[in-house]
């Protein structure tokens, strides 16, 4: 589903957290795509994302996993306001809404499939630096005290004590995939708020698994002339890992222990 232009992804050496190479993502206005089961372009979205290869190997139903990576948010990163910029998400195949996602806005947050959320530090604390992220996710349906933890630069910022798997999926066969990169949802909210030309006549709405309905100005934002465009985003990722223990994936722990970088 990622946009197909050559600039969208590259391995680079000019900006790294550790080692010689990092992953560079770039997304420009209109970078939407489609596959046989989904169309970003007609659902008010655009993205450039990667996922593990082979698919669904990081995260297994009924089991716990640790994810670790570093993400560099540039100093000129622009918040889209009521639109969403997702920089990491885990999803069950065939489900619209992620089990959890990390979103950057004026006030960054983590959103869970049940509708609960965690507030994260202000966007200004993310800009212009590498942010070392460690995530614990337990995909068991019951029986756990803690199902999710989110650390940034070694500090625990979010803990979730309810199952990540929504009730609608429990007891069913499922495949869980992890994605990272740049993913914008409800982009017409930003475009409408900054428009200098008339807005589209037809609005867009979509119902989440929680039953809540989200609305925006247009399902097909890139077919309309708003008199303005979405900002171009460039985000770098490095040290992407998954494993059964925090010390296997936590960038700072690995660095302190003298483990080699991931190139």
C-alpha positions as CSV (number, residue, x, y, z in Angstrom):
1,X,0.0,0.0,0.0
2,X,3.0,2.3,0.3
3,X,3.4,4.9,-2.4
4,X,5.7,3.7,-5.2
5,X,8.0,6.7,-5.8
6,X,11.8,6.1,-5.5
7,X,12.3,8.8,-2.9
8,X,9.9,7.2,-0.4
9,X,12.5,4.9,1.3
10,X,16.3,4.5,1.4
11,X,19.1,3.2,3.6
12,X,21.3,6.2,4.4
13,X,24.6,6.9,6.2
14,X,24.3,10.6,6.9
15,X,22.1,10.4,10.0
16,X,22.2,7.3,12.2
17,X,21.5,6.4,15.8
18,X,24.2,3.7,15.9
19,X,26.3,2.0,13.3
20,X,26.7,3.0,9.7
21,X,23.2,2.9,8.2
22,X,19.6,4.0,9.1
23,X,16.3,3.9,7.3
24,X,15.0,7.1,5.7
25,X,11.3,7.6,5.0
26,X,9.9,10.5,3.0
27,X,6.3,11.3,2.2
28,X,4.9,14.1,0.1
29,X,1.4,15.4,-0.6
30,X,-0.6,12.7,-2.4
31,X,1.6,9.7,-1.5
32,X,-1.3,7.3,-1.2
33,X,-1.7,3.7,-2.6
34,X,-4.0,0.8,-2.8
35,X,-4.1,-3.0,-2.9
36,X,-6.8,-5.6,-3.4
37,X,-8.3,-5.0,0.0
38,X,-7.8,-1.3,0.8
39,X,-7.4,2.1,-0.9
40,X,-5.8,4.9,1.1
41,X,-6.5,7.4,-1.7
42,X,-10.3,7.1,-1.2
43,X,-10.2,6.8,2.6
44,X,-8.6,10.1,3.4
45,X,-5.1,8.7,4.1
46,X,-1.6,8.5,2.8
47,X,1.4,6.5,3.9
48,X,4.9,5.2,3.4
49,X,5.4,2.2,5.7
50,X,7.4,-1.0,6.1
51,X,6.6,-4.2,7.9
52,X,8.5,-7.3,8.9
53,X,9.5,-9.7,6.2
54,X,8.2,-12.4,6.2
55,X,4.9,-11.0,7.4
56,X,3.6,-11.3,10.9
57,X,6.8,-12.8,12.5
58,X,7.4,-10.2,15.2
59,X,4.1,-10.6,17.0
60,X,2.2,-13.9,17.8
61,X,-1.3,-14.3,19.2
62,X,-1.3,-15.3,22.8
63,X,2.4,-14.3,23.3
64,X,4.4,-11.4,24.6
65,X,7.0,-9.5,22.5
66,X,9.3,-6.6,22.9
67,X,9.9,-4.1,20.1
68,X,12.9,-1.7,20.1
69,X,13.9,1.0,17.7
70,X,15.1,4.6,17.4
71,X,13.2,7.3,15.5
72,X,14.5,10.7,14.5
73,X,11.9,13.5,14.3
74,X,13.3,16.6,12.5
75,X,13.2,20.0,14.1
76,X,10.8,21.3,11.4
77,X,8.2,18.4,11.8
78,X,4.7,19.9,11.4
79,X,1.7,18.7,13.4
80,X,-1.4,18.0,11.3
81,X,-3.6,19.0,14.2
82,X,-6.8,16.8,14.2
83,X,-5.3,14.6,11.5
84,X,-3.1,11.7,12.6
85,X,0.6,11.0,11.9
86,X,1.3,7.4,13.0
87,X,4.9,6.2,13.5
88,X,4.3,2.7,14.7
89,X,1.3,0.3,14.8
90,X,0.3,-3.3,15.3
91,X,-2.7,-4.7,13.5
92,X,-4.7,-7.9,13.1
93,X,-5.0,-8.8,9.4
94,X,-8.5,-7.9,8.0
95,X,-9.2,-5.4,10.8
96,X,-9.4,-1.7,10.1
97,X,-8.4,-0.4,13.5
98,X,-4.9,-1.1,14.9
99,X,-4.5,-3.0,18.2
100,X,-2.3,0.0,19.2
101,X,-0.7,2.9,17.5
102,X,1.7,5.7,18.3
103,X,0.7,9.1,16.9
104,X,2.4,12.4,16.7
105,X,0.4,15.6,17.0
106,X,0.5,18.7,19.1
107,X,0.0,16.4,22.0
108,X,1.3,12.9,21.0
109,X,-0.5,9.8,22.2
110,X,-0.9,6.0,22.1
111,X,-4.4,4.8,21.0
112,X,-5.7,1.2,21.7
113,X,-8.3,-0.7,19.8
114,X,-10.7,-0.5,22.7
115,X,-10.7,3.3,22.5
116,X,-8.5,3.9,25.5
117,X,-5.4,6.1,25.1
118,X,-2.2,7.3,26.8
119,X,-0.9,10.8,26.6
120,X,2.8,11.2,25.7
121,X,5.2,14.2,26.1
122,X,4.6,17.3,24.0
123,X,5.8,17.2,20.4
124,X,8.5,19.8,21.1
125,X,10.3,17.2,23.2
126,X,10.5,14.8,20.2
127,X,11.8,17.2,17.6
128,X,15.4,17.5,16.6
129,X,16.6,14.3,18.2
130,X,16.8,10.6,18.2
131,X,14.0,9.1,20.4
132,X,14.8,5.6,21.7
133,X,11.6,3.6,21.8
134,X,10.9,0.3,23.6
135,X,7.5,-1.3,23.5
136,X,6.2,-4.4,25.4
137,X,3.0,-5.9,23.9
138,X,1.3,-9.0,25.3
139,X,-1.3,-10.4,22.8
140,X,-2.9,-12.8,25.3
141,X,-6.7,-12.5,25.4
142,X,-6.9,-12.9,29.2
143,X,-4.8,-13.6,32.4
144,X,-2.2,-10.8,32.3
145,X,-1.7,-8.0,34.8
146,X,0.0,-5.7,32.2
147,X,-0.6,-6.0,28.4
148,X,1.3,-3.0,27.1
149,X,4.2,-0.7,28.1
150,X,5.8,2.1,26.2
151,X,9.2,3.5,27.0
152,X,11.0,6.5,25.5
153,X,14.6,7.2,26.3
154,X,14.4,4.7,29.2
155,X,11.3,6.3,30.8
156,X,8.0,4.4,31.2
157,X,5.4,6.7,29.6
158,X,2.4,4.4,29.2
159,X,1.1,1.2,30.7
160,X,-2.1,-0.6,29.6
161,X,-3.8,-3.2,31.8
162,X,-6.6,-4.4,29.4
163,X,-6.3,-6.9,26.6
164,X,-5.0,-5.6,23.3
165,X,-7.1,-8.0,21.3
166,X,-10.6,-6.6,21.0
167,X,-13.6,-8.7,22.0
168,X,-14.7,-9.0,18.4
169,X,-11.5,-11.0,17.6
170,X,-11.1,-13.1,20.7
171,X,-11.3,-16.9,20.2
172,X,-10.5,-16.5,16.5
173,X,-7.5,-17.3,14.4
174,X,-5.5,-14.1,13.8
175,X,-2.3,-12.8,12.3
176,X,-0.7,-9.7,13.9
177,X,1.6,-7.5,11.9
178,X,3.9,-4.6,13.0
179,X,4.3,-1.5,10.7
180,X,6.5,1.6,11.0
181,X,7.2,4.6,8.9
182,X,4.9,7.6,8.2
183,X,1.1,7.1,8.0
184,X,-1.3,10.1,7.8
185,X,-5.1,9.5,8.5
186,X,-7.9,12.0,8.1
187,X,-5.6,14.4,6.1
188,X,-8.6,16.4,4.8
189,X,-9.1,17.8,8.3
190,X,-5.7,19.6,8.0
191,X,-6.3,20.5,4.4
192,X,-9.8,21.9,5.2
193,X,-8.5,23.9,8.2
194,X,-5.8,25.5,6.0
195,X,-7.9,25.8,2.7
196,X,-7.9,29.0,0.7
197,X,-10.4,27.5,-1.9
198,X,-14.0,26.2,-1.4
199,X,-14.3,22.9,0.4
200,X,-15.6,19.7,-1.2
201,X,-19.4,19.2,-1.2
202,X,-19.3,15.7,0.1
203,X,-17.9,14.8,3.6
204,X,-16.5,11.5,4.8
205,X,-17.3,9.3,7.8
206,X,-16.0,6.0,9.0
207,X,-17.0,3.7,12.0
208,X,-14.3,2.2,14.2
209,X,-14.5,-1.2,15.9
210,X,-15.4,0.7,19.1
211,X,-18.6,1.9,17.4
212,X,-17.5,5.5,17.3
213,X,-17.8,7.4,14.1
214,X,-15.0,9.7,12.8
215,X,-15.7,12.4,10.2
216,X,-13.6,14.5,7.9
217,X,-14.0,16.9,5.0
218,X,-13.4,14.4,2.1
219,X,-12.7,10.7,1.4
220,X,-10.6,11.6,-1.7
221,X,-8.6,14.6,-0.6
222,X,-6.0,14.4,-3.4
223,X,-8.7,14.9,-6.0
224,X,-9.6,18.3,-4.7
225,X,-7.8,21.7,-4.9
226,X,-7.6,23.1,-1.4
227,X,-5.4,25.9,-2.3
228,X,-2.7,24.3,-0.1
229,X,-0.9,21.0,0.4
230,X,0.2,18.7,3.1
231,X,3.8,19.2,4.4
232,X,6.5,16.9,3.3
233,X,7.7,14.6,6.0
234,X,11.2,13.0,6.4
235,X,11.7,10.6,9.4
236,X,14.6,8.3,10.1
237,X,14.5,4.9,11.9
238,X,17.4,2.9,13.2
239,X,18.1,-0.2,15.4
240,X,14.8,-1.9,14.6
241,X,14.4,-5.2,16.6
242,X,12.0,-7.5,18.2
243,X,12.6,-10.2,20.8
244,X,11.4,-12.0,23.9
245,X,13.3,-9.7,26.4
246,X,13.7,-6.0,26.8
247,X,17.5,-6.3,27.0
248,X,17.4,-7.9,23.6
249,X,15.9,-4.9,21.9
250,X,16.3,-1.8,24.1
251,X,18.7,0.5,22.2
252,X,20.2,2.0,25.4
253,X,20.6,-1.4,27.1
254,X,22.3,-2.9,24.1
255,X,24.6,0.1,23.8
256,X,25.6,-0.1,27.5
257,X,26.2,-3.9,27.2
258,X,28.5,-3.4,24.2
259,X,26.3,-5.2,21.7
260,X,27.0,-4.3,18.0
261,X,24.6,-2.0,16.1
262,X,22.0,-3.2,13.7
263,X,23.0,-2.4,10.2
